[in-house]
Amino acid sequence: MILGAGLAGLATAARLRSGYRLLEASDRVGGLCATAVDEGFRFDVTGHLFHSRDAEIRAWIESMLGPRLLRIERRSRIFSHGVYTRFPFQANTFGLPPAVAFECLKGFFEAWDRRDSYAGPPRDFDDFIRRYFGDGIARHFMVPYNTKLWGVAPREMSSAWTDRFVPKPSRDDVVAGAVGLNDRELGYNATFLYPRGGIGELPEAIHRRLAIPAELGTAVLGIEVRRRIALTTRGPVPYRRLVTTMPLQRLGLLLRGAPAWVARAASRLRCTSLAYLDVALERRPGNDYHWSYVPEERYPFYRVGAYSNFSPALVPRGKGSLYVELASRRPFRRSHLPAVVRGLRELGLIRREGDIRFVRPRRIPFAYVVYDHAWEKARARLHAFLAENGILSCGRYGSWEYSAMEDALLAGRDAARWAKEGEG
Ligand SMILES: Cc1cc2nc3c(=O)[nH]c(=O)nc-3n(C[C@H](O)[C@H](O)[C@H](O)COP(=O)(O)OP(=O)(O)OC[C@H]3O[C@@H](n4cnc5c(N)ncnc54)[C@H](O)[C@@H]3O)c2cc1C
């Protein structure tokens, strides 16, 4: 049995081909990888761009989407101190006010000189930032941006996830970026793939082309671990092996017949929710950047992207659309709108409030898994308990990690292999 028809669940089903049941709580496939249509505007669940590192997965999605798949060079920026600079901040101080650039460079080279003096790995994410980037970059970007993004201070987080997602520039990169010489995009997402009509075309194509029999509108409410029965909104479903992609934290609380420590370990896992806005514009956005990072506290959002800059097919002709990822975890109220409008004007994305056609507040209850100091142990114990009981919990929230769509597809590939082993 497969629980969840997001990318991880769909990829598991695609690999298994037959001999499974796929249960999905919602009335559509795709999970977070989805596109909704509203008055002719197509909105994803904030920016979902496909960064491919695995040749096999890339070939697979190309075969699913064919000519509908666009290949796009990233145009992302950082907006701070009233100017746009290139990504990543740590290697692109050119264009910042000279005093700020100086502070960043000075801190970077001081940190560089101290590099070999540390006995062990960084204590936490804050320590990681100061070791590799220095105090200036910490102050002007890394600490405020990450605090807004994760909803917790870097001190509370481990640095376990940083290797892949936080580019560490060389000294030459930093010097070149200080004088405006960086002509290559750094980081894990310099180019991306994107379906013309929105990211939701990807799971829809997998679902349709492979005729995957997903049982939509079927939520799992409990799991009898010893008897291997899932209790669903449509009655009990027995299984031999279970691949689940629902959030691990929630799964840990649904297991019946598990020792009490399992629920305790699950409740130790932390995740931040995300409130964001889908914004329809009467005209195109004021610049052609795909997205911009906004570290300063005075702005209520930490990142703004322009769907309509990914593909013109996402909006009616001549219109534009944005997603605005809010720093506050509290539900959005209309009274918060003026600060958002002011921010969008300062970023040059709109000229006046009248450019906005409508705003839809949205929420992702499980958005960012927090790599705090309890993460490693609680997660490992839960996965070990599940494995002993014929359950594999995978995907971004099943595994309980910070990962991307391609990882979800890879997790599905591995899960199918695991499920087949169980038959042998
Ligand atoms: C704000 C944000 C931006 C992102 N941007 C990018 C990006 O640009 N590029 C990128 O590659 N990745 C991005 N990601 C990550 C990407 O969304 C995920 O890696 C991927 O979609 C995870 O797929 P999944 O199948 O593991 O999980 P999900 O998409 O969460 O799917 C899980 C499925 O399980 C179902 N389910 C849950 N509970 C139950 C239950 N009790 N019973 C039955 N079904 C249930 C859900 O309805 C859902 O369909 C982003 C994520 C976020 C939060």
Ligand as a Chemical Component Dictionary entry (heavy atoms), coordinates in Angstrom:
data_LIG
# 
_chem_comp.id                   LIG 
_chem_comp.type                 NON-POLYMER 
_chem_comp.pdbx_formal_charge   0 
_chem_comp.three_letter_code    LIG 
# 
loop_
_chem_comp_atom.comp_id 
_chem_comp_atom.atom_id 
_chem_comp_atom.alt_atom_id 
_chem_comp_atom.type_symbol 
_chem_comp_atom.charge 
_chem_comp_atom.model_Cartn_x 
_chem_comp_atom.model_Cartn_y 
_chem_comp_atom.model_Cartn_z 
_chem_comp_atom.pdbx_ordinal 
LIG C1  C1  C 0 7.365  26.604 -0.038 1  
LIG C2  C2  C 0 7.958  25.434 -0.769 2  
LIG C3  C3  C 0 8.640  25.647 -1.958 3  
LIG C4  C4  C 0 9.212  24.579 -2.631 4  
LIG N1  N1  N 0 9.883  24.823 -3.799 5  
LIG C5  C5  C 0 10.466 23.795 -4.448 6  
LIG C6  C6  C 0 11.172 24.033 -5.667 7  
LIG O1  O1  O 0 11.274 25.144 -6.176 8  
LIG N2  N2  N 0 11.774 22.959 -6.270 9  
LIG C7  C7  C 0 11.704 21.680 -5.757 10 
LIG O2  O2  O 0 12.248 20.759 -6.354 11 
LIG N3  N3  N 0 11.023 21.441 -4.613 12 
LIG C8  C8  C 0 10.412 22.455 -3.950 13 
LIG N4  N4  N 0 9.728  22.202 -2.787 14 
LIG C9  C9  C 0 9.699  20.824 -2.272 15 
LIG C10 C10 C 0 8.631  19.964 -2.941 16 
LIG O3  O3  O 0 7.333  20.534 -2.751 17 
LIG C11 C11 C 0 8.640  18.592 -2.293 18 
LIG O4  O4  O 0 9.946  18.075 -2.242 19 
LIG C12 C12 C 0 7.776  17.538 -2.982 20 
LIG O5  O5  O 0 6.611  18.086 -3.553 21 
LIG C13 C13 C 0 7.433  16.500 -1.929 22 
LIG O6  O6  O 0 6.643  15.464 -2.473 23 
LIG P1  P1  P 0 6.125  14.323 -1.511 24 
LIG O7  O7  O 0 5.386  13.358 -2.352 25 
LIG O8  O8  O 0 7.256  13.820 -0.690 26 
LIG O9  O9  O 0 5.145  15.039 -0.450 27 
LIG P2  P2  P 0 3.743  15.768 -0.636 28 
LIG O10 O10 O 0 3.730  16.587 -1.858 29 
LIG O11 O11 O 0 3.488  16.446 0.670  30 
LIG O12 O12 O 0 2.709  14.565 -0.834 31 
LIG C14 C14 C 0 2.200  13.829 0.219  32 
LIG C15 C15 C 0 0.781  13.390 -0.120 33 
LIG O13 O13 O 0 0.266  12.621 0.953  34 
LIG C16 C16 C 0 -1.092 12.950 1.133  35 
LIG N5  N5  N 0 -1.483 12.641 2.520  36 
LIG C17 C17 C 0 -1.045 13.246 3.643  37 
LIG N6  N6  N 0 -1.631 12.707 4.731  38 
LIG C18 C18 C 0 -2.465 11.735 4.273  39 
LIG C19 C19 C 0 -3.341 10.824 4.917  40 
LIG N7  N7  N 0 -3.486 10.799 6.245  41 
LIG N8  N8  N 0 -4.053 9.962  4.144  42 
LIG C20 C20 C 0 -3.897 9.951  2.772  43 
LIG N9  N9  N 0 -3.074 10.801 2.134  44 
LIG C21 C21 C 0 -2.360 11.684 2.866  45 
LIG C22 C22 C 0 -1.141 14.446 0.836  46 
LIG O14 O14 O 0 -2.458 14.869 0.515  47 
LIG C23 C23 C 0 -0.175 14.566 -0.315 48 
LIG O15 O15 O 0 -0.833 14.442 -1.567 49 
LIG C24 C24 C 0 9.122  23.260 -2.094 50 
LIG C25 C25 C 0 8.424  23.045 -0.918 51 
LIG C26 C26 C 0 7.844  24.118 -0.246 52 
LIG C27 C27 C 0 7.123  23.879 1.054  53 
# 
loop_
_chem_comp_bond.comp_id 
_chem_comp_bond.atom_id_1 
_chem_comp_bond.atom_id_2 
_chem_comp_bond.value_order 
_chem_comp_bond.pdbx_ordinal 
LIG C1  C2  SING 1  
LIG C2  C3  SING 2  
LIG C2  C26 DOUB 3  
LIG C3  C4  DOUB 4  
LIG C4  N1  SING 5  
LIG C4  C24 SING 6  
LIG N1  C5  DOUB 7  
LIG C5  C6  SING 8  
LIG C5  C8  SING 9  
LIG C6  O1  DOUB 10 
LIG C6  N2  SING 11 
LIG N2  C7  SING 12 
LIG C7  O2  DOUB 13 
LIG C7  N3  SING 14 
LIG N3  C8  DOUB 15 
LIG C8  N4  SING 16 
LIG N4  C9  SING 17 
LIG N4  C24 SING 18 
LIG C9  C10 SING 19 
LIG C10 O3  SING 20 
LIG C10 C11 SING 21 
LIG C11 O4  SING 22 
LIG C11 C12 SING 23 
LIG C12 O5  SING 24 
LIG C12 C13 SING 25 
LIG C13 O6  SING 26 
LIG O6  P1  SING 27 
LIG P1  O7  DOUB 28 
LIG P1  O8  SING 29 
LIG P1  O9  SING 30 
LIG O9  P2  SING 31 
LIG P2  O10 DOUB 32 
LIG P2  O11 SING 33 
LIG P2  O12 SING 34 
LIG O12 C14 SING 35 
LIG C14 C15 SING 36 
LIG C15 O13 SING 37 
LIG C15 C23 SING 38 
LIG O13 C16 SING 39 
LIG C16 N5  SING 40 
LIG C16 C22 SING 41 
LIG N5  C17 SING 42 
LIG N5  C21 SING 43 
LIG C17 N6  DOUB 44 
LIG N6  C18 SING 45 
LIG C18 C19 SING 46 
LIG C18 C21 DOUB 47 
LIG C19 N7  SING 48 
LIG C19 N8  DOUB 49 
LIG N8  C20 SING 50 
LIG C20 N9  DOUB 51 
LIG N9  C21 SING 52 
LIG C22 O14 SING 53 
LIG C22 C23 SING 54 
LIG C23 O15 SING 55 
LIG C24 C25 DOUB 56 
LIG C25 C26 SING 57 
LIG C26 C27 SING 58 
# 
